[in-house]
Amino acid sequence: MRRKPLSIAVIGAGMGGLATAIALRSVGIKVTVYEQAPAIARVGAGIQVGCNAMQVLRGFGLEDEMRARAFYPRSWNNKDFDTGEVRFDQIFGADAEQRYGAPYLLAHRADLHEALASVVPPSQLKLGHKLVGLDDKGDRVTLTFANGEVAEADGVVAADGVHSVARELLFGDSDAANFTGRIAYRTTFPAALLQGYEIDDCTKWWGPDRHVVIYYTRPDRSEVYFVTSQPEPGFTVESWSAKGDVTTLRNSFADFHPQVRHVLAACPEVHKWALVDRDPLPTWNQGNVTLLGDACHPMTPYMAQGAAMAIEDGAVLSRLLRDIDDPSAINDAFRRFESTRKERTSKVQAISRANSWLREPTDVDWVYGYNAWTTPLGD
C-alpha cells in the first residue's frame, strides 16, 4: 500500500529553494518552504538566465513569462577594456536557441524570483522562519526555528545560501567562507539616463585586474544593469543592500573604454559587496537532510551560472524523489542527487573561480546544452 505523499521541508526561498519546491510539487510531494527573511525584497540586480536554466523554467511553465519580462541578447561579447577589441563574441539569440533548445535571456533578478514565487502557493511559504536546529530521527526530521516554532518533515532540502545554517548544523563551521579579496559594484537604472547613448546588448570588458559586465534587463531596453569585480582585500561586507561610493567606482574604471565610462557616469547609485566562495564539500547530505545550491556549491559570479546550478539541482532532485513513498529511501535519493550533480557543479565552481569563462574562444556546449530533465541520473 502506498503511504501518504512524502513531505519535504525546503530551507530558503531563493532561486534554488523556490525552484526545488516547484519541481517537488510537480511530482506529488508535499512541500513547505521556510525563509528567514520577514518579507521578500526586490533587490536591484540583473541575472543572466542561461539556456540550461531556461530548460528547467520551461518545465515549470514560466518560459512565456520570462520571455515577456527579459531581454533577448544577440550575444555575450567579450572585449578588451580600453580598445574595445573583441576577444570572443559568444553568439546567442536564435542561433543558441536552435542549438540548445531554449533561449538565453537577461533579466532583472527580482523578475525571475517573482516568476518562481508565483508558482508556489502562499500557504506553503513560511516567512520569518530562521532555522536554528535539526534533529533527524531516521523516519522524520524535526526543524526548530528562532521564532519558537517547530516543524516536522520526512526530509529536508537546505537551500539557504553561502552562509547555510543547515550546513553548519550538519558539518560544523570548518569550511569557512573564502573571501576572495575582490569586491563587486552593481546596480540597475533607467536606460533613459544614458540620454540616447548606444551600448552593446551584453558585454564583459576585461581589464588587467578588474572587469565590468553591462547589459539590458528589459525587452524594450529600458533598464541597464552592470556588475564589476576589482581587488579590495580589506572589504568583507556581503550585504546586497550595502551602498557603494559612485565616485570611487568611476575612478576605478577611469581608463576603460568610453562606453563603460558613459554607463558608470549615468548611474545614480551603486551597491557594493564582497565576493565569496567555498571549496567543494566532501559530502552534501547526512541522513534525510541534503544541501542544495549555494549551500553546497557556492561560486563566484564570473560564469553567470550560480542560480542556474541551483535551479538545475531542483529539477534533478525531483526526478530522484518522484517515485519514493518511504522515508527510509530518501537518504539514498539524496546520495544519488550528489553523485549526479557534483562533477558538474564542481567544474563550474573551478572555472568561475579562475574567471576565465569566455575570455578567449570557449567550448560552451557542456554548460548551455545541459538539460536537467533528461540528464542521466547517478547510481
C-alpha positions as CSV (number, residue, x, y, z in Angstrom):
1,M,0.0,0.0,0.0
2,R,1.3,3.4,-0.9
3,R,1.7,5.7,2.1
4,K,0.8,9.3,2.1
5,P,2.9,11.6,-0.1
6,L,6.4,12.5,1.1
7,S,6.8,15.7,3.0
8,I,9.9,17.8,2.3
9,A,10.9,21.0,4.1
10,V,12.9,23.4,1.9
11,I,15.0,25.9,3.8
12,G,15.4,29.2,1.9
13,A,13.2,30.9,-0.6
14,G,15.9,32.0,-3.0
15,M,16.1,30.8,-6.6
16,G,17.2,27.3,-5.7
17,G,14.7,26.9,-2.9
18,L,11.7,28.0,-4.9
19,A,12.8,26.0,-8.0
20,T,13.1,22.9,-5.8
21,A,9.7,23.5,-4.2
22,I,8.1,23.8,-7.7
23,A,9.8,20.7,-9.0
24,L,9.0,18.6,-6.0
25,R,5.3,19.7,-6.0
26,S,5.1,18.7,-9.7
27,V,5.8,15.1,-8.7
28,G,3.3,15.0,-5.9
29,I,5.5,15.8,-2.9
30,K,4.1,17.9,-0.1
31,V,6.5,20.9,0.3
32,T,6.8,23.7,2.8
33,V,9.4,26.4,2.2
34,Y,10.9,28.2,5.3
35,E,12.5,31.6,4.7
36,Q,14.3,33.6,7.4
37,A,13.5,37.0,5.9
38,P,10.2,38.6,7.1
39,A,9.5,39.7,3.5
40,I,10.7,39.1,0.0
41,A,12.6,42.2,-1.0
42,R,13.1,43.4,-4.6
43,V,16.9,43.6,-5.0
44,G,18.2,45.8,-7.8
45,A,20.3,43.4,-9.7
46,G,20.4,41.7,-13.1
47,I,20.7,38.0,-13.8
48,Q,21.7,36.0,-16.9
49,V,19.3,33.1,-17.4
50,G,21.2,30.6,-19.5
51,C,19.7,28.1,-21.9
52,N,20.2,25.4,-19.3
53,A,18.2,27.3,-16.7
54,M,15.5,28.1,-19.2
55,Q,15.1,24.3,-19.9
56,V,14.0,24.0,-16.3
57,L,11.9,27.1,-16.3
58,R,10.1,25.8,-19.4
59,G,9.2,22.7,-17.4
60,F,7.7,25.0,-14.7
61,G,5.5,26.7,-17.4
62,L,7.4,30.0,-17.0
63,E,9.1,30.4,-20.4
64,D,6.5,32.8,-21.8
65,E,6.5,34.9,-18.7
66,M,10.3,35.2,-18.8
67,R,10.4,36.0,-22.5
68,A,7.9,38.8,-21.8
69,R,10.0,40.2,-18.9
70,A,13.6,39.7,-20.1
71,F,15.9,40.9,-22.8
72,Y,16.9,38.6,-25.7
73,P,20.5,39.4,-26.4
74,R,22.4,39.0,-29.7
75,S,25.4,37.7,-27.9
76,W,27.7,37.9,-24.8
77,N,30.5,39.9,-26.2
78,N,34.0,39.9,-24.6
79,K,36.2,43.0,-25.3
80,D,39.4,44.5,-24.2
81,F,38.8,47.1,-21.5
82,D,40.4,50.1,-23.4
83,T,40.4,49.5,-27.1
84,G,37.2,47.6,-27.3
85,E,38.8,44.9,-29.4
86,V,36.7,41.7,-29.5
87,R,38.3,38.8,-27.6
88,F,35.4,36.4,-28.1
89,D,31.8,37.1,-29.2
90,Q,29.6,34.3,-27.9
91,I,26.5,34.4,-30.1
92,F,23.1,33.8,-28.5
93,G,19.8,34.8,-29.9
94,A,18.1,32.4,-32.4
95,D,21.3,30.5,-33.1
96,A,21.7,29.5,-29.5
97,E,18.0,28.7,-29.1
98,Q,18.1,26.3,-32.0
99,R,21.4,24.7,-30.8
100,Y,20.5,24.3,-27.2
101,G,16.7,24.1,-27.4
102,A,16.0,27.1,-25.2
103,P,16.7,30.9,-25.2
104,Y,19.4,32.8,-23.4
105,L,17.8,35.7,-21.5
106,L,18.9,38.7,-19.5
107,A,16.6,39.7,-16.7
108,H,16.1,41.7,-13.5
109,R,16.8,39.2,-10.7
110,A,13.6,40.2,-9.0
111,D,11.5,39.3,-12.1
112,L,12.9,35.8,-12.1
113,H,12.4,35.4,-8.4
114,E,8.8,36.7,-8.6
115,A,8.1,34.3,-11.5
116,L,9.2,31.4,-9.4
117,A,7.4,32.6,-6.3
118,S,4.1,32.9,-8.3
119,V,4.1,29.1,-8.7
120,V,4.5,28.3,-5.0
121,P,1.1,28.6,-3.1
122,P,1.4,31.3,-0.3
123,S,0.3,28.7,2.2
124,Q,3.4,26.7,1.6
125,L,5.8,29.6,2.1
126,K,6.6,30.5,5.7
127,L,8.4,33.8,6.1
128,G,10.2,34.9,9.3
129,H,11.5,31.3,10.0
130,K,15.2,31.3,10.7
131,L,16.4,27.7,11.2
132,V,18.3,27.1,14.5
133,G,18.0,23.3,14.9
134,L,17.8,20.0,13.0
135,D,17.0,16.6,14.6
136,D,17.0,13.7,12.2
137,K,15.2,10.8,13.8
138,G,15.5,8.5,10.8
139,D,11.9,8.5,9.7
140,R,11.2,12.1,10.5
141,V,13.3,15.3,10.7
142,T,12.4,17.9,13.3
143,L,13.1,21.6,12.5
144,T,13.4,24.3,15.1
145,F,13.2,28.0,14.3
146,A,14.3,31.1,16.1
147,N,10.7,32.3,16.4
148,G,10.0,29.3,18.6
149,E,8.1,27.2,16.0
150,V,8.8,23.6,15.5
151,A,8.0,21.6,12.3
152,E,8.4,18.1,11.0
153,A,9.1,16.6,7.6
154,D,10.2,13.3,6.0
155,G,13.2,15.1,4.6
156,V,14.9,18.5,4.4
157,V,16.4,20.3,1.5
158,A,18.6,23.1,2.7
159,A,18.9,25.8,0.0
160,D,19.9,28.5,2.5
161,G,22.9,30.1,0.7
162,V,26.6,30.5,1.1
163,H,26.2,31.0,4.9
164,S,24.0,28.0,5.3
165,V,22.8,27.4,8.8
166,A,21.9,23.8,7.8
167,R,25.5,23.1,6.6
168,E,26.9,24.3,9.9
169,L,24.4,22.2,11.9
170,L,25.3,19.1,9.8
171,F,29.0,19.5,9.3
172,G,30.2,22.3,11.7
173,D,31.9,25.5,10.5
174,S,35.2,24.1,9.4
175,D,34.6,25.1,5.8
176,A,34.7,28.8,6.4
177,A,33.7,31.1,3.5
178,N,36.6,32.2,1.3
179,F,36.7,35.9,0.9
180,T,38.3,36.3,-2.5
181,G,39.9,39.7,-1.8
182,R,37.7,41.2,-4.5
183,I,34.5,43.3,-4.4
184,A,31.7,44.0,-6.8
185,Y,29.7,47.1,-7.5
186,R,26.3,46.6,-9.1
187,T,23.1,48.4,-9.9
188,T,20.2,48.7,-12.3
189,F,19.0,52.1,-13.6
190,P,16.7,53.5,-16.3
191,A,18.4,53.5,-19.7
192,A,16.9,56.9,-20.3
193,L,19.8,58.2,-18.1
194,L,22.1,57.3,-20.9
195,Q,20.5,60.1,-22.9
196,G,20.4,58.2,-26.1
197,Y,23.9,56.9,-26.0
198,E,24.0,53.4,-27.6
199,I,25.6,50.5,-25.7
200,D,26.0,46.8,-26.6
201,D,23.4,44.2,-25.7
202,C,25.7,42.4,-23.3
203,T,29.5,43.0,-22.9
204,K,32.1,41.9,-20.5
205,W,35.0,44.4,-20.6
206,W,38.2,42.7,-19.5
207,G,40.9,44.7,-17.7
208,P,44.2,43.6,-16.3
209,D,42.9,43.1,-12.8
210,R,39.2,44.1,-13.0
211,H,36.2,43.8,-15.3
212,V,32.7,45.1,-15.7
213,V,29.7,43.4,-17.3
214,I,27.0,45.6,-18.8
215,Y,23.6,44.5,-20.3
216,Y,20.0,45.4,-20.7
217,T,17.4,43.6,-18.5
218,R,14.1,44.6,-20.3
219,P,12.7,43.6,-23.7
220,D,12.4,47.3,-24.6
221,R,16.0,48.2,-23.5
222,S,14.5,50.5,-20.8
223,E,16.8,49.3,-18.0
224,V,20.6,48.8,-17.8
225,Y,22.5,46.6,-15.3
226,F,26.2,46.4,-14.6
227,V,28.3,44.5,-12.2
228,T,32.0,44.9,-11.6
229,S,34.8,42.9,-10.0
230,Q,38.0,44.5,-8.7
231,P,40.5,43.9,-5.9
232,E,39.8,45.3,-2.4
233,P,41.2,42.8,0.1
234,G,40.1,44.6,3.2
235,F,36.3,44.7,2.4
236,T,34.3,41.8,3.8
237,V,30.7,43.0,3.8
238,E,28.4,40.7,1.9
239,S,25.1,42.6,2.2
240,W,23.4,43.2,-1.1
241,S,21.9,46.4,0.4
242,A,25.3,48.0,1.3
243,K,25.8,51.2,-0.6
244,G,29.0,51.9,-2.5
245,D,30.6,55.2,-3.5
246,V,29.8,56.1,-7.1
247,T,32.9,58.4,-7.4
248,T,35.2,55.7,-6.2
249,L,33.6,53.3,-8.7
250,R,34.1,55.7,-11.6
251,N,37.7,56.4,-10.6
252,S,38.4,52.6,-10.6
253,F,37.4,52.4,-14.2
254,A,38.7,55.7,-15.4
255,D,41.0,54.1,-18.0
256,F,38.2,51.9,-19.5
257,H,36.5,52.3,-22.9
258,P,34.2,55.4,-23.3
259,Q,31.2,53.1,-23.4
260,V,32.0,51.9,-19.9
261,R,32.7,55.3,-18.6
262,H,29.4,56.7,-20.0
263,V,27.4,53.9,-18.3
264,L,29.1,54.5,-15.0
265,A,28.7,58.3,-15.3
266,A,25.0,57.8,-15.8
267,C,24.2,55.5,-12.8
268,P,22.8,57.4,-9.9
269,E,23.9,55.0,-7.1
270,V,25.5,51.6,-6.6
271,H,25.6,48.8,-4.2
272,K,28.8,47.0,-3.1
273,W,29.5,43.6,-1.7
274,A,32.5,41.3,-1.1
275,L,32.9,38.3,-3.4
276,V,32.9,34.9,-1.5
277,D,33.2,31.3,-2.5
278,R,33.9,27.9,-0.8
279,D,35.8,24.8,-1.8
280,P,33.6,21.9,-2.9
281,L,32.3,20.0,0.1
282,P,33.3,16.3,0.7
283,T,29.6,15.4,1.0
284,W,26.3,17.3,0.7
285,N,24.0,15.1,2.8
286,Q,23.5,13.4,6.1
287,G,20.6,11.1,6.8
288,N,17.4,12.7,5.4
289,V,18.9,16.2,5.0
290,T,20.7,17.4,1.9
291,L,22.2,20.7,0.9
292,L,21.4,22.3,-2.4
293,G,22.6,25.3,-4.5
294,D,24.9,27.8,-2.8
295,A,24.7,25.9,0.5
296,C,26.9,23.1,-1.0
297,H,28.4,24.6,-4.2
298,P,28.7,28.4,-3.9
299,M,30.6,30.1,-6.6
300,T,31.9,33.5,-7.8
301,P,29.6,35.1,-10.4
302,Y,32.0,35.0,-13.3
303,M,30.2,32.3,-15.3
304,A,26.8,33.7,-14.5
305,Q,25.8,30.2,-13.5
306,G,25.3,30.3,-9.8
307,A,21.5,30.5,-9.8
308,A,21.3,28.2,-12.9
309,M,23.2,25.4,-10.9
310,A,20.7,25.7,-8.1
311,I,17.7,25.6,-10.5
312,E,19.1,22.6,-12.2
313,D,19.6,21.0,-8.7
314,G,15.9,21.3,-8.0
315,A,14.8,19.6,-11.2
316,V,17.3,16.7,-10.8
317,L,16.3,16.2,-7.2
318,S,12.6,16.0,-8.1
319,R,13.4,13.2,-10.6
320,L,15.1,11.2,-7.9
321,L,12.3,11.6,-5.3
322,R,9.5,11.2,-7.8
323,D,8.7,7.5,-7.1
324,I,9.7,7.3,-3.5
325,D,6.9,6.7,-0.9
326,D,9.0,5.5,2.0
327,P,11.1,8.0,4.1
328,S,13.8,5.3,4.5
329,A,14.7,5.7,0.8
330,I,15.2,9.5,1.0
331,N,18.9,9.3,2.0
332,D,19.7,7.0,-1.0
333,A,18.0,9.5,-3.3
334,F,20.0,12.4,-1.7
335,R,23.2,10.4,-2.3
336,R,22.2,9.8,-5.9
337,F,21.5,13.5,-6.2
338,E,25.0,14.3,-5.1
339,S,26.6,11.8,-7.4
340,T,24.5,13.2,-10.4
341,R,25.4,16.8,-9.7
342,K,28.7,17.1,-8.0
343,E,31.1,16.7,-11.0
344,R,29.2,19.4,-13.0
345,T,28.9,21.9,-10.1
346,S,32.5,21.4,-9.0
347,K,33.7,22.1,-12.6
348,V,31.6,25.3,-12.7
349,Q,32.9,26.3,-9.3
350,A,36.5,25.9,-10.5
351,I,36.1,27.8,-13.8
352,S,34.2,30.6,-12.1
353,R,36.9,31.0,-9.5
354,A,39.5,31.2,-12.3
355,N,37.5,34.0,-14.0
356,S,38.4,32.6,-17.4
357,W,35.0,32.0,-18.9
358,L,34.6,33.4,-22.4
359,R,37.8,35.5,-22.2
360,E,39.0,33.6,-25.2
361,P,37.2,31.3,-27.7
362,T,35.5,28.7,-25.4
363,D,33.5,25.5,-25.7
364,V,30.2,26.4,-24.1
365,D,28.1,23.4,-25.2
366,W,28.6,21.4,-22.0
367,V,27.1,24.3,-20.0
368,Y,24.2,25.6,-22.1
369,G,23.3,22.3,-23.7
370,Y,22.6,20.6,-20.3
371,N,19.0,19.6,-19.7
372,A,18.3,18.8,-16.1
373,W,15.0,17.0,-17.0
374,T,16.8,14.4,-19.2
375,T,20.4,14.2,-18.0
376,P,21.3,10.6,-16.8
377,L,20.9,10.1,-13.1
378,G,23.8,8.9,-10.9
379,D,23.9,5.5,-9.2
